[in-house]
Each structure stands twice: as C-alpha cells, then as structure tokens.
C-alpha cells in the first residue's frame, strides 16, 4: 500500500546535517581569531566545556518540557554513550594532539579527512546502510574537495605521527557510528555529557602539561564558540543521524572544511585561490548528487516497539487517552505494514536490500 508523505524526505535531516557542518566549520577560524598561541589541549578543553556547560544550562532552563519531548537515556544506552565519549572525546583528541607533535601540519590536515571516510565506511560495511553508485560518487566528490582544500603541496608523511592522526580519525568514525545507536534519545543530554567529559579531560591534560588558563574574557568568548560550534552543532548532527543514517550525515558533515575556509576569507582576510574554487566545485557536485538522491521502493516494516521523539505521521498511527502536543516521546508500538515512499536509513528504515 502506498501512502502520501506529509513532507519531503530531505526534511529535516539534510538541513540539520548542513547546519551542523556550518557551525562546526566556523569553529577553527573563530578559534584562531580568539586563541592564537594557546595550548592546544587547553583550547580543545575550553571549547568542549563551553559546549557541555552551555547545553547543561539550556537543559536546566527547559526542565520538564525538554524531558517530555525526547526519549531519555536508559541503562542499556549507557555502554554505547560511554564508548562514544571514550572514542570521540578522549582517545581521538589525545591521539590527534600527540600525532600533531610528530607530524607536519600539512600532512595532518590531509589525514584529518579520513574521519569522514571512516564514518561512512563503518556505516556501509559494518552496519550495512544502503549505498548506491550515486551516493558513493557524491561522498567521494565531497571528500576529494576536502582533501584538495587541505593540500599544501606536500604529500602524506608515513610516520608514527601520521598513524596517530589516522587513529584519531578512526576513533571519531567509530564514535559517530556508536552515537547513531543512541540517536533516538535526547540529543541535548548526549552532547552535554560528551562536552563535559571531553572538556574536563582535555583541560586536565593541559594543566598537567604546565599550561595556564587564558584571560577570563578569552575563556568566555571561547566557551561561546564551543557552545555553538561544538555543542549546538553536535545536537544537530545527532538529530540528523535519526533521519539520514550515519553515512549520509557524515558525508554532509565533510563540507565543514570548505565552510571554514570561506569564513576564514571573510573573517581573517585569507585569499581566494584556484584551489578553493576547485574544492568548492567538487563539493558542490557531491552535494548535488546527495540532494538529488531518491531512494524509493516497496518495503516492509516489521513489528517494532521503541521510544523516541515523534509526531503522528504515517509511521506513527496510535492513540492517546487525552490531548497531546507534538512532537512528544513515549514508548509505542509499530504494527507491521508495507508501503512505498522515498526514504533514508532512519530510525524506521534500517531494512536490508537485495
């Protein structure tokens, strides 16, 4: 049975993923403007603490209203959250910082593009997310643009530093895929806990290494950048995971370096180069291939029970005893159904393909 879709399959996942990339892409040029010469561990720690504390304040102010609209973490979610925080908030930053001390900046910049590749490869090969030629070409066009943008005329140096940077990217790729497993729960709480843990760890490492706190005004400005560039960006990324799956969200997120380069031109006065234009063209082609994707076929929904934020659309036809506001969250059951419409590998479309 075919049922009409109430909105485009691109909404809201694609705008959220692109918005997340914009905010994260803005973080490096703004950080460079604010914290030139500050210890890198201290910089990372203050950015993450700004994200964690800002989201904690937001969550506190919204209180019960926020809790009612989102599924909350359960005991079964804690191991996945701990693994995600450990990989992305502790292991990856430490590997990256040590890698940077043993590797050239240009080589490290090229290698950092491996995060997007690792995220997509794990999603496709381990979690069996659907992929076709259009998606592959689009993803690699975006990644090629990111590689070109970070190329400084030198190749990758294969040394211990390069292996550490590559290990950091793998850890972030694993983090993104682990986070998808708990993306049905409150994204603000997930991002808040990630920010607080990563912030405390990185500030602690900085202090242990003899670093000092920058002036109070710089700390406040850095916390604000961290709140939007890491905290709000991560919340948008997690919600995008619900709607797009990990591979597609990771591909859109790979646009962040290009956005950062554009902002560096506007804020820091960097020059517009042929390399930037070529990278933008590659990323534009990749973005068009992804936006024009229309994955549609007859598919079955097996009986499913779970909890997440939802509205009463074609996948959520259940009754309440009284009036409710939307979106809302509660434990609910999906009856088996068969229909056809454009879709991504979201919370309700993680079926296999022949």
Wavefront OBJ file of the C-alpha trace (Angstrom):
o trace
v 0.000 0.000 0.000
v 1.356 3.432 -0.909
v 0.715 6.380 1.398
v 1.411 10.061 0.772
v 4.322 11.578 2.626
v 3.498 14.713 4.584
v 6.851 16.366 3.813
v 9.952 15.993 1.689
v 12.261 13.101 2.568
v 15.055 15.712 2.697
v 13.431 17.398 5.711
v 14.608 17.812 8.432
v 17.681 15.590 8.152
v 19.552 17.359 5.350
v 19.163 20.935 6.725
v 20.236 19.683 10.156
v 23.337 17.946 8.781
v 24.300 21.008 6.725
v 23.633 23.324 9.667
v 25.854 21.147 11.839
v 28.632 21.378 9.235
v 28.273 25.172 9.042
v 28.577 25.629 12.810
v 31.487 23.199 13.137
v 33.221 24.677 10.089
v 33.055 28.117 11.700
v 34.875 26.909 14.820
v 38.515 26.776 13.523
v 38.684 30.325 12.087
v 36.904 31.770 15.140
v 39.184 29.841 17.478
v 42.243 31.063 15.604
v 40.984 34.623 15.970
v 40.420 34.213 19.720
v 43.136 31.905 20.949
v 46.285 32.338 18.934
v 49.162 30.749 20.853
v 47.080 28.935 23.478
v 47.958 25.343 24.412
v 46.030 23.021 22.054
v 44.755 20.799 24.894
v 43.523 23.890 26.750
v 41.856 25.161 23.565
v 40.063 21.853 22.986
v 39.080 21.610 26.644
v 37.598 25.103 26.837
v 35.664 24.608 23.606
v 34.185 21.314 24.825
v 33.475 22.695 28.303
v 31.684 25.643 26.716
v 29.561 23.168 24.780
v 28.820 20.991 27.813
v 28.086 23.803 30.269
v 26.001 25.762 27.753
v 23.843 22.729 26.950
v 23.536 21.902 30.667
v 22.176 25.416 31.274
v 19.757 25.076 28.349
v 18.565 21.706 29.637
v 18.108 23.102 33.153
v 16.066 26.065 31.906
v 13.766 23.883 29.796
v 13.363 21.249 32.519
v 10.314 19.010 32.218
v 9.347 20.458 28.844
v 12.590 19.153 27.325
v 12.210 15.762 29.009
v 8.654 15.306 27.704
v 9.645 15.865 24.081
v 12.588 13.440 23.941
v 13.292 9.872 24.981
v 15.695 9.769 27.911
v 18.793 7.621 28.236
v 18.235 4.183 29.727
v 20.627 1.731 31.357
v 21.006 -0.042 28.019
v 22.176 3.183 26.350
v 24.957 3.925 28.843
v 27.555 1.486 27.413
v 27.115 2.956 23.905
v 27.311 6.509 25.268
v 30.426 5.650 27.277
v 32.074 4.089 24.222
v 31.183 7.107 22.067
v 32.545 9.562 24.640
v 35.652 7.475 25.197
v 36.422 7.168 21.475
v 35.456 10.685 20.354
v 36.014 12.760 23.472
v 39.118 11.199 24.995
v 41.015 8.780 22.734
v 40.662 10.741 19.467
v 41.774 14.167 20.811
v 44.742 12.636 22.645
v 45.848 10.684 19.552
v 45.460 13.815 17.429
v 47.462 16.066 19.742
v 50.351 13.588 20.028
v 50.161 12.972 16.287
v 50.464 16.683 15.568
v 53.683 16.859 17.578
v 55.242 14.099 15.415
v 53.855 15.022 12.011
v 53.846 18.036 9.699
v 50.814 20.333 9.746
v 50.147 19.837 6.027
v 50.268 16.037 6.296
v 47.987 16.085 9.344
v 45.464 18.342 7.596
v 45.221 15.873 4.722
v 44.875 12.905 7.050
v 42.053 14.524 9.051
v 39.783 13.937 6.058
v 39.920 10.253 6.966
v 37.257 10.900 9.633
v 34.527 11.280 7.023
v 35.788 8.238 5.134
v 35.956 6.160 8.332
v 32.454 7.219 9.362
v 30.957 6.252 6.007
v 32.966 3.035 5.619
v 31.909 1.735 9.044
v 28.267 2.652 8.371
v 28.256 0.925 4.981
v 30.427 -2.111 5.725
v 29.655 -2.854 9.380
v 26.096 -1.560 9.835
v 25.034 -2.318 6.246
v 23.478 1.058 5.472
v 22.178 1.201 1.925
v 24.572 2.699 -0.631
v 24.454 3.032 -4.394
v 26.739 4.498 -7.042
v 25.231 7.990 -6.784
v 25.930 8.097 -3.053
v 29.444 6.725 -3.483
v 30.325 9.245 -6.190
v 28.798 12.071 -4.144
v 30.638 11.085 -0.976
v 33.973 10.776 -2.728
v 33.471 14.083 -4.548
v 32.936 15.796 -1.185
v 35.948 14.020 0.307
v 38.087 14.863 -2.745
v 37.161 18.512 -2.291
v 38.139 18.357 1.384
v 41.456 16.687 0.529
v 42.223 19.284 -2.141
v 41.349 22.087 0.258
v 43.779 20.815 2.889
v 46.600 20.002 0.447
v 49.631 22.250 0.989
v 51.730 20.987 -1.889
v 53.215 18.162 0.162
v 52.257 14.511 0.399
v 51.364 12.457 3.437
v 54.331 11.588 5.610
v 54.033 7.952 6.685
v 55.430 8.053 10.201
v 54.243 7.454 13.764
v 52.599 10.872 13.806
v 50.589 10.052 10.685
v 49.455 6.769 12.207
v 48.306 8.583 15.356
v 46.328 11.152 13.335
v 44.758 8.353 11.277
v 43.937 6.550 14.524
v 42.192 9.675 15.793
v 40.062 9.792 12.647
v 39.158 6.117 13.044
v 38.173 6.781 16.669
v 35.909 9.652 15.590
v 34.393 7.453 12.876
v 33.617 4.784 15.492
v 32.232 7.483 17.802
v 29.831 8.694 15.088
v 28.536 5.173 14.486
v 28.152 4.422 18.196
v 26.287 7.705 18.620
v 23.821 6.635 15.927
v 22.816 3.688 18.113
v 21.553 6.078 20.796
v 20.397 8.886 18.479
v 16.722 8.211 19.368
v 17.378 9.574 22.863
v 17.704 13.200 23.971
v 20.421 14.761 21.752
v 20.999 17.632 24.179
v 21.861 15.231 27.002
v 24.189 13.194 24.758
v 26.024 16.285 23.502
v 26.114 17.798 27.007
v 27.758 14.706 28.514
v 30.209 14.455 25.612
v 31.171 18.099 26.055
v 31.609 17.923 29.813
v 33.693 14.735 29.803
v 35.883 15.753 26.854
v 36.275 19.264 28.298
v 37.382 18.073 31.723
v 39.812 15.532 30.240
v 41.448 17.990 27.839
v 41.707 20.830 30.375
v 43.179 18.342 32.853
v 45.770 17.223 30.302
v 46.638 20.858 29.566
v 47.101 21.706 33.230
v 49.144 18.526 33.799
v 51.408 19.628 30.963
v 52.031 23.017 32.573
v 49.565 25.107 30.541
v 47.841 28.113 32.095
v 44.304 29.411 31.679
v 43.990 32.374 29.286
v 42.364 35.621 30.490
v 38.717 35.458 31.617
v 37.415 37.382 28.615
v 39.082 34.912 26.252
v 37.675 31.947 28.212
v 34.161 33.400 27.934
v 34.487 34.048 24.214
v 35.900 30.562 23.647
v 33.064 28.989 25.640
v 30.561 30.803 23.399
v 32.285 29.491 20.268
v 32.313 25.998 21.774
v 28.617 26.167 22.662
v 27.575 26.860 19.074
v 30.434 25.299 17.097
v 30.577 22.047 19.054
v 27.501 21.851 21.313
v 24.681 23.034 19.055
v 26.464 21.508 16.056
v 26.602 18.104 17.776
v 22.919 18.272 18.748
v 22.024 18.935 15.101
v 24.353 16.123 13.978
v 22.691 13.617 16.333
v 19.179 14.529 15.199
v 20.349 14.283 11.575
v 21.573 10.736 12.331
v 17.978 9.800 13.185
v 16.709 10.898 9.796
v 19.621 10.172 7.421
v 21.689 7.412 8.972
v 25.408 7.716 9.647
v 26.867 7.512 6.139
v 24.838 10.360 4.646
v 25.157 12.565 7.731
v 28.907 12.010 7.703
v 29.096 12.957 4.019
v 27.261 16.255 4.551
v 29.406 16.928 7.619
v 32.517 16.623 5.441
v 31.566 20.002 3.949
v 32.753 21.685 7.173
v 36.357 22.389 5.975
v 35.042 24.286 2.934
v 32.719 26.338 5.122
v 35.621 27.053 7.451
v 37.749 28.191 4.504
v 35.017 30.588 3.331
v 34.715 32.057 6.811
v 38.492 32.411 7.036
v 38.308 34.548 3.910
v 35.552 36.696 5.403
v 36.928 36.944 8.956
v 40.702 36.596 8.646
v 41.154 38.032 5.172
v 42.564 34.846 3.632
v 42.983 34.920 -0.137
v 40.533 33.356 -2.592
v 42.506 30.743 -4.523
v 42.008 28.471 -7.516
v 42.356 25.512 -5.129
v 39.416 26.789 -3.075
v 37.300 27.193 -6.205
v 38.150 23.670 -7.403
v 37.389 22.219 -3.963
v 34.089 24.092 -3.913
v 33.183 22.696 -7.341
v 33.921 19.108 -6.229
v 31.923 19.544 -3.041
v 29.087 21.172 -4.956
v 28.892 18.187 -7.302
v 28.886 15.810 -4.333
v 26.208 17.834 -2.558
v 24.002 17.830 -5.684
v 24.372 14.054 -6.068
v 23.233 13.547 -2.491
v 20.385 16.059 -2.605
v 19.059 14.565 -5.835
v 19.053 11.025 -4.434
v 15.596 9.435 -4.412
v 15.729 6.039 -2.743
v 12.222 4.652 -3.144
v 10.892 1.101 -3.258
v 8.212 -1.132 -1.766
v 9.371 -2.098 1.711
v 8.107 -3.910 4.798
v 8.073 -2.604 8.355
v 8.275 -5.400 10.886
v 6.573 -5.039 14.257
v 8.678 -2.690 16.382
v 8.475 -1.214 19.865
v 10.677 1.691 20.919
v 10.710 5.243 22.274
v 11.748 8.446 20.550
v 10.505 11.936 19.719
v 7.777 11.745 17.035
v 4.666 13.278 15.541
v 1.647 11.314 14.328
v 2.712 10.735 10.734
v 2.183 7.666 8.535
v 4.640 5.661 10.664
v 3.041 6.660 13.974
v -0.670 5.859 13.923
v -1.505 5.220 17.561
v -3.999 6.635 20.040
v -3.691 8.632 23.265
v -6.216 8.810 26.064
v -6.167 12.603 26.028
v -4.810 15.567 24.050
v -1.046 15.683 23.448
v 1.375 18.185 21.977
v 3.707 17.292 19.126
v 6.433 16.293 18.926
v 6.306 14.107 22.031
v 8.065 10.989 23.262
v 6.731 7.777 24.785
v 7.082 4.025 24.367
v 4.983 2.991 21.362
v 4.380 0.033 19.073
v 4.571 -0.073 15.279
v 2.287 -2.621 13.660
v 3.636 -4.464 10.594
v 2.998 -2.562 7.356
v 4.080 -2.442 3.727
v 4.251 0.722 1.643
v 6.341 2.734 -0.801
v 7.828 6.231 -0.460
v 11.227 7.980 -0.660
v 13.249 7.292 2.482
v 16.682 7.231 4.110
v 18.053 4.647 6.599
v 16.421 6.457 9.521
v 15.038 5.001 12.754
v 12.265 3.220 10.854
v 14.032 2.247 7.619
v 17.042 0.155 8.535
v 15.976 -2.741 6.374
v 18.227 -4.794 4.144
v 18.431 -4.603 0.347
v 18.917 -7.482 -2.025
l 1 2 3 4 5 6 7 8 9 10 11 12 13 14 15 16 17 18 19 20 21 22 23 24 25 26 27 28 29 30 31 32 33 34 35 36 37 38 39 40 41 42 43 44 45 46 47 48 49 50 51 52 53 54 55 56 57 58 59 60 61 62 63 64 65 66 67 68 69 70 71 72 73 74 75 76 77 78 79 80 81 82 83 84 85 86 87 88 89 90 91 92 93 94 95 96 97 98 99 100 101 102 103 104 105 106 107 108 109 110 111 112 113 114 115 116 117 118 119 120 121 122 123 124 125 126 127 128 129 130 131 132 133 134 135 136 137 138 139 140 141 142 143 144 145 146 147 148 149 150 151 152 153 154 155 156 157 158 159 160 161 162 163 164 165 166 167 168 169 170 171 172 173 174 175 176 177 178 179 180 181 182 183 184 185 186 187 188 189 190 191 192 193 194 195 196 197 198 199 200 201 202 203 204 205 206 207 208 209 210 211 212 213 214 215 216 217 218 219 220 221 222 223 224 225 226 227 228 229 230 231 232 233 234 235 236 237 238 239 240 241 242 243 244 245 246 247 248 249 250 251 252 253 254 255 256 257 258 259 260 261 262 263 264 265 266 267 268 269 270 271 272 273 274 275 276 277 278 279 280 281 282 283 284 285 286 287 288 289 290 291 292 293 294 295 296 297 298 299 300 301 302 303 304 305 306 307 308 309 310 311 312 313 314 315 316 317 318 319 320 321 322 323 324 325 326 327 328 329 330 331 332 333 334 335 336 337 338 339 340 341 342 343 344 345 346 347 348 349 350 351 352 353 354
